[in-house]
Amino acid sequence: MKVLLSLTSLLAFQILVQAQTVTNQENWMEDALELLLENQEEESDRSDLELSLKEWIKHPINLNKVSYEDLDALFFLTPNQKQQIIRHREKFGHFISKYELQAVSGLDANSISLLNQFCKFDEQLVTSHATAAEKLKAGDHTIMLQHRREFTQPENIPKQYVGSQDYLSIRYRFQYKTNWYLGFSFEKDPGEKWGLVGDFQTIHLFYKGSKLLKTLALGDFHANFGTGLSMGSSHFSGKSSLVFQTQILQNGISPSRSLSEMGFLRGIGISLGKKNKQLAIWLSGSPVSASIFTDSILQVNYLSGVLLSGLHRTPQELAKKNAAIQQNYGFHFTLLKPTWQLGFILQKKEIINHASLTSLNNIHNLLNLQINTYASTFGSKQIKNINLQYELALQNWKEKAFIIKAIIPIHSKLDGLILYRNYDAKYTNSAANGWSSLGILGNEMGLYWAFIFKPTRKHSISLFADTYNTKSATFQKFKPAMGSDFFISYQQSFTKTFQLEARYRYINSEKNKSSQFEDPMIQLISLDKHQIRFQINDQFHESWKYQFRIEWVKAQNNTGKWANGSFIYYDINYQPKNSQWRFRTRYCLYQVEDYAARLYMPESDLPLNFANKMLHKNGFYCYFLSSLKLNKLTDIYIKYAYNYVPAFELKDQNWAEFYSLSKSIVKCMIRFKF
């Protein structure tokens, strides 16, 4: 039966096309992470995703013991593929070797190749229960020290910053097999004080079991259920070249191992499972940096000036640091059957200051399920080879958010996805990561189509079309009132070492250019953006990999004026065979006329870090990244990046001057494993 290509069927093809001749697993993960995170911010922590990929490679999942729920971790499998693996094992017995995967209905060559990297087929040995000391001795320990410093000419360091311009972090990670995880981290951003243990601290203890107790999380963790409309604490990157990626990759309760200061839960999370039933419960009190306003009549706390950046560099920012607590508790229940599942979620949130945490009023608010309450029902159904998914969420039992999607095999070489969402104007949920074209869940209605066409093994075409509009008028200038988004990508593998990719994207958005206070009348203006990319990958030697990319943008700014932007880069990756040294460099020239035509360029970075360089104005940019394995226990990573803008105009009301700007960034990391 033809496989239903969901979000990572495209991921599988794209990664394998670029990594067929790359034997080093770090190269493979870099290609995967760029596809998954290309819509992320300029600098972001990718610890959770990268560590999950490394865990699957180092500790492959045993397909002879795995359950359907365990297969949820393998994000490149569709629901139908997971069911077919379980059914094949139940019908014919345990897998003897990797070659037997070719007999599983619904598995194509790309999925089989990925399964061979992440899975094993031998019997798991039954080991005796180890003591805590034995687990600590037998487990994997990792310590990572990272430093980053920016040097800008002319220098522009705000005088009100209380700390140095250095970024510092210390991370410790422990893992025993695939059952026990422990870690803690300390970090400070540029401008912050280090203090005793950094400006930000995180710690987690996580257990994964196979009996009644499925997971136990203490400290910082994530909870993601359903499609993310009601409960989803992890970040979802949104639309990308992975056209079937429409929700967060991680599902259930998982440890928070990143240094992101927002979007995690802090407390305890437990999930239980028996046969076809699953129950998860969580209780969290995570810190929030903000000012708190209390309505003395309604006895309700409101936040103002929330620091979404997590930065505490000035006295004003320090005064807001961790001033509030985001209380969050709830449960999730799922009933699983071979061809369908049905789930329920209830989440309650309240914000309180530290002094009122144990007050009777706070306890009353926590027990009041009429306000700040989110409930949803979600499910999926396999109808022959069509997979349907839906979720209906309610905020305070009034405002609604609804999403439904279907993955449909149209032809043996063509698969489609259709997604419809309808979110009430007043629906808001900061602990959700559901699908949205506007970036923030709520006040949206739209229809999304996606297709993947693979006429031959060497050719692949993927595209999506999205139309949406806000359900109520908005006066925000930078938020679209309605719009459309079209994307198409073509990939061809000429040989095992030479690949080509071409992309085109068109975005139309109607925005309100009026001011709510100066002009109450809505004045919509239609803005267009065209974006073209051409890329070549060439593994011309077993130690050398070359990448070339050129990209153009033509966009209208908020006044309707057209602006152009373009860049071209050359990337060389050198890793000698049987060598502990690796080197990568890139040189980029760019020309951008207006901020509306800005471009983003993903690039390699230090482990557990992700860089997506924003290009604005005219200039050139280059970076050099090198890693050296000193011995079995120690690795060193160094990155130097340099950006130069020859001349740009700085305007004021009465004068205009031309400046040149240069910025250098130096990053280094040392990693110890024992």
Buried (B, 14 or more C-beta within 10 A) or exposed (E): EBBBBBBBBBBBBBBBBBBBEBEBBBBBBBBBBBBBBBBBEEBBBBBBBBBBBBBBEEBBBBBBEBEBBBBBBBBBBBBBBBBBBBBBBEEEEEBEEBEBBEEBBBBBEBBBBBBBBBBBBEEEEEEEEBEEEEBBEEBEBBEBEBEBBBEBEEEEEEEEBBBBBBBBBBBBBBBBEBBBBBBBBBBBBBBBBBEEEBBBBBBBBBBBEBEEEBBBBBBBBBBBBBBBBBBBBBBBBBBBBBBBBBBBBBBBBBBBBBBBBBBBBBBBBBBBBEEEEBBBBBBBBBBBBBBBEBEEEEEBBEBEBBBEEBBBBBEEBBEBBBBBBBBBBBBBBBEBEEEBBBBBBBBBBBBBBEEBEEEEEBEEBBEEEEEBBBBBBBBBBBEEBEBBBBBBBBBBEEBBBBBBBBBBBEEEBBBBBBBBBBBBBBBBBBBBBBBBBBEEBBBBBBEBBBBBBBEEEEEBBBBBBBBBBBBEEBBEEEBBBBBBBBBBBBBBBEEEBBBBBEBBBBBBBBBBBBEEEEEEEEEBBEBBBBBBBBBBBBBEEEBEBBBBBBBBBBBBBBEEEBBBBBBBBBBEBBBEEEEEEBBBBBBBBBBBBBBBBBBBBBBBBBBBBBBBBEBBBBBBBBBBBBBBBEEEEEBEBBBBBBBBBEEBEEEEEEEEEEEEBBBBBBBBBBBBBE
